[in-house]
């Protein structure tokens, strides 16, 4: 019955299978492998400006000369990341930039290296560059496991929480009071439905990533599916808990967004959780989506074994057990 109800909801099918595929296509194209972008800089007009412009001739540097006020205006507006003021007689060359911008610091180092070399600097130790792009180190390799985790959270919570409340508003849940069905059996049916869909959902998304973007699962596929199963159970329990008392779909929609939004932002779906302050790290690590994403990435990209993902598995198992027990205690038929 749960399976048929799911297939009769085109929006549910789209958000479970279509949305993560479309999102991975869009972000995979946006962050595809491509040559480094040239940094935009401006040289203030004056003696020596043309010489600097010639010395900075490089595919990695996009430079032009502007008069003083126009050059400062371009720096303020963000059109360029670095302003070079040529050295006057007996003075030092000046680099003007915002040091809080990483691209500005990079431009400063790149430009200074080019100018110092052009002016006769000798590097006593020869060096050579080896530029490589390894599978597992690309953005799409980081992104795809995060999208799988995000999809498991969204489909589990919306597919369970919203469906229960929708049945409650239609008075269908109330009718089940007259049957021999126990609350635990009723709630467990939703969890088992998610487990069945998981067997199709996760392999499909990773197969899509492999075919389109060459994303390879380095570790054990069985361990990957085990983590995905724990994650699905954790979010299924949260979906049951959120829907256990909600009386209408507007209420449950707000509650689910309240639960999911912090994880959507802080659980490392699109960027690493290390971007957040150190004081927030312990809290972020025990969020179920963070644990799931970390575990999936460790198995997919680093070939991690059971011991390396044990913490993530424990976090997910605890969330699954506690949320299901709380939902069983709080659930009401009406």
C-alpha positions in Angstrom: 0.0 0.0 0.0 2.8 2.4 0.9 4.6 1.6 -2.4 1.5 2.3 -4.4 0.8 5.5 -2.6 4.3 6.7 -3.4 4.0 5.9 -7.1 0.7 7.8 -7.3 2.5 11.0 -6.1 4.5 12.3 -9.1 6.0 15.0 -6.9 7.3 12.4 -4.4 8.9 10.4 -7.2 10.6 13.5 -8.6 12.0 14.7 -5.3 13.3 11.2 -4.5 14.9 10.4 -7.9 14.8 13.4 -10.3 15.9 16.3 -8.1 19.2 14.9 -6.9 20.1 13.9 -10.5 19.2 17.4 -11.9 21.1 19.1 -9.0 24.2 16.9 -9.5 24.1 17.7 -13.3 23.9 21.5 -12.7 26.6 21.6 -10.0 28.8 19.1 -11.8 28.8 21.3 -14.9 29.3 24.5 -12.8 32.3 23.0 -11.0 33.7 20.9 -13.8 37.5 20.6 -14.3 38.7 23.6 -16.3 41.9 25.7 -16.6 42.6 28.2 -13.8 40.9 31.5 -14.2 43.1 34.6 -14.7 43.2 37.1 -11.9 42.1 40.6 -12.8 44.4 43.4 -11.7 44.9 47.0 -12.5 48.1 49.1 -12.7 47.9 52.7 -11.8 49.0 54.9 -14.7 52.4 56.6 -14.3 56.1 56.1 -14.9 56.9 52.4 -15.1 53.3 51.3 -15.6 53.8 50.1 -19.2 56.9 48.1 -18.2 54.9 46.3 -15.4 52.2 45.5 -17.9 54.7 43.9 -20.2 56.3 41.9 -17.4 52.9 40.6 -16.3 52.1 39.1 -19.7 50.7 35.7 -18.7 47.6 33.5 -19.2 47.1 33.6 -15.5 47.1 37.4 -15.1 44.6 39.8 -16.8 46.1 43.3 -16.3 45.4 46.8 -17.6 46.5 50.4 -16.9 44.1 52.9 -15.5 44.5 56.4 -14.1 44.7 56.7 -10.3 41.0 57.5 -9.5 39.6 54.9 -12.0 42.0 52.3 -10.7 40.9 52.8 -7.1 37.3 52.8 -8.1 37.7 49.4 -9.8 39.3 48.0 -6.7 36.5 49.3 -4.5 33.8 47.9 -6.8 35.4 44.4 -6.9 36.1 44.5 -10.7 39.8 43.8 -9.9 41.3 42.1 -6.8 44.7 44.0 -6.8 45.9 47.5 -7.6 49.6 48.0 -8.4 51.1 51.4 -7.8 54.5 51.6 -9.6 57.5 52.6 -7.6 58.5 56.3 -7.6 62.1 57.2 -7.6 63.6 55.7 -4.5 60.3 54.3 -3.2 58.8 50.8 -3.0 56.2 49.4 -5.3 52.8 49.2 -3.6 50.2 46.5 -3.8 46.8 47.6 -2.7 44.3 44.8 -2.0 41.8 43.4 0.6 43.6 40.8 2.6 40.3 39.2 3.7 39.8 38.0 0.1 41.7 34.7 -0.7 41.8 35.5 -4.4 43.4 38.9 -3.6 46.2 37.3 -1.6 46.7 34.8 -4.3 46.9 37.6 -6.9 49.4 39.5 -4.8 51.7 36.4 -4.6 51.3 35.6 -8.3 52.0 39.1 -9.4 54.9 39.7 -7.1 56.6 36.5 -8.2 56.2 37.4 -11.9 57.6 40.9 -11.4 60.5 39.8 -9.2 61.5 37.2 -11.7 61.3 39.6 -14.6 63.5 42.0 -12.7 66.3 39.5 -12.3 65.6 37.5 -9.2 67.5 34.3 -9.1 66.0 31.1 -7.6 68.8 29.1 -6.2 66.9 25.8 -6.0 65.3 24.6 -9.3 61.7 23.5 -9.0 59.2 22.0 -11.3 55.4 21.8 -11.2 53.3 18.6 -11.5 49.7 19.5 -11.9 47.3 16.5 -11.4 43.6 16.1 -11.1 42.8 12.9 -9.2 39.5 11.1 -9.1 38.2 11.5 -5.5 39.7 15.0 -5.2 37.3 16.8 -7.5 34.3 18.9 -6.3 31.8 16.4 -7.9 33.5 13.6 -5.9 32.8 15.6 -2.7 29.3 16.7 -3.9 27.7 13.4 -4.9 27.8 11.6 -1.5 26.5 14.8 0.1 23.6 14.9 -2.4 22.8 11.2 -1.7 22.7 12.0 2.0 20.6 15.1 1.4 18.2 13.1 -0.7 17.9 10.3 1.9 17.0 13.0 4.5 14.5 14.8 2.4 12.8 11.7 0.9 12.6 9.9 4.3 11.2 12.8 6.2 8.8 14.2 3.6 7.9 10.7 2.3 7.0 9.6 5.8 6.1 12.7 7.9 4.0 14.4 5.3 2.2 11.2 4.3 1.2 10.3 7.8 -0.2 13.8 8.5 -2.0 13.7 5.1 -3.6 10.4 6.0 -4.6 11.9 9.4 -6.2 15.0 7.9 -8.2 12.7 5.6 -9.4 10.7 8.7 -7.8 7.5 7.3 -5.5 7.1 10.3 -8.4 7.4 12.6 -10.2 4.4 10.9 -7.2 2.2 11.7 -8.0 2.4 15.4 -10.8 -0.1 14.8 -8.4 -2.6 13.4 -6.1 -5.0 15.2 -3.1 -3.1 13.9 -0.7 -1.8 16.6 0.9 1.6 16.5 4.3 0.0 16.3 3.3 -2.1 13.2 1.8 1.0 11.5 4.9 3.1 12.0 7.2 0.3 11.2 5.5 -0.1 7.8 6.8 3.3 6.8 10.3 2.5 7.9 10.3 -0.7 5.9 9.0 1.1 2.8 12.0 3.5 3.0 14.3 0.5 3.3 12.9 -1.0 0.1 13.3 2.3 -1.8 16.8 2.6 -0.6 17.8 -0.5 -2.5 17.0 1.3 -5.7 17.6 4.9 -4.8 21.3 4.8 -3.7 22.6 2.5 -6.4 20.8 4.6 -9.0 22.3 7.9 -7.9 25.9 6.5 -7.6 25.5 4.8 -11.0 24.4 8.1 -12.5 27.5 9.8 -11.0 29.8 7.1 -12.4 28.3 7.2 -15.9 28.1 11.0 -16.2 31.0 12.3 -14.1 33.2 9.2 -13.5 32.7 9.1 -9.7 34.0 5.8 -8.5 33.2 4.1 -5.2 36.6 3.2 -3.9 35.5 1.3 -0.8 33.0 -1.5 -0.1 29.6 -1.1 -1.8 28.1 -3.2 1.0 29.5 -0.9 3.7 28.2 2.1 1.7 24.7 0.5 1.6 24.9 -0.2 5.3 25.6 3.4 6.1 22.8 4.5 3.8 20.4 2.1 5.5 21.3 3.5 8.9 20.9 7.0 7.6 17.5 6.2 6.1 16.4 4.7 9.4 17.5 7.7 11.3 15.7 10.1 9.1 12.6 7.9 9.0 12.5 8.0 12.8 12.8 11.7 12.7 10.0 11.9 10.1 7.8 9.7 12.3 8.6 11.8 15.4 7.7 15.1 13.7 4.4 13.7 12.3 3.4 11.9 15.6 1.3 14.9 16.8 0.9 17.2 13.9 -2.7 17.7 12.9 -2.3 19.3 9.4 0.1 19.4 6.5 1.0 23.1 7.1 2.2 22.3 10.7 4.2 19.2 9.7 5.8 21.1 6.8 7.0 23.9 9.1 8.3 21.4 11.6 10.2 19.4 9.0 11.8 22.5 7.6 12.8 23.5 11.1 14.5 20.1 11.6 16.1 19.9 8.2 17.3 23.4 7.5 20.2 23.4 10.1 21.4 20.2 8.6 20.9 21.4 5.0 23.3 24.3 5.8 25.7 22.9 8.4 26.1 19.2 7.6 28.5 19.6 4.7 26.3 18.9 1.7 27.8 21.5 -0.6 30.9 22.6 1.3 33.0 21.2 4.1 31.9 21.6 7.7 35.4 22.8 8.5 34.3 26.2 7.3 32.4 26.7 10.5 34.1 27.9 13.8 35.8 25.3 16.0 33.3 25.8 18.7 30.5 24.5 16.5 32.3 21.4 15.3 31.2 19.0 18.2 27.6 19.9 17.6 27.8 19.6 13.9 29.5 16.2 14.1 26.6 14.6 16.0 24.0 15.7 13.5 22.7 12.7 11.6 23.2 14.2 8.1 26.8 15.2 9.0 27.5 11.7 10.2 25.9 10.2 7.0 27.8 12.5 4.6 31.1 12.0 6.4 30.7 8.2 6.3 29.5 8.1 2.6 32.5 10.3 1.5 35.0 8.2 3.5 33.8 5.0 1.9 33.3 6.5 -1.6 36.5 8.6 -2.0 39.0 7.1 0.6 38.0 3.5 0.7 37.4 3.6 4.4 36.6 0.4 6.3 34.2 -0.3 9.1 36.5 1.0 11.9 37.0 4.3 10.1 33.2 4.9 9.9 32.3 3.4 13.2 31.6 6.8 14.8 29.2 7.8 12.0 27.4 4.5 12.2 27.0 4.8 16.0 25.6 8.4 15.6 23.1 7.2 13.0 22.0 4.2 15.0 21.4 6.3 18.1 19.3 8.8 16.2 17.3 6.0 14.6 16.6 4.2 17.9 15.8 7.3 20.0 13.6 9.0 17.4 11.6 5.8 16.7 11.1 5.1 20.4 10.0 8.7 21.0 7.6 8.6 18.0 6.1 5.3 19.2 5.4 6.9 22.6 4.0 10.2 21.3 2.1 9.0 18.2 -1.7 9.4 18.2 -4.2 8.1 15.7 -6.4 11.2 15.7 
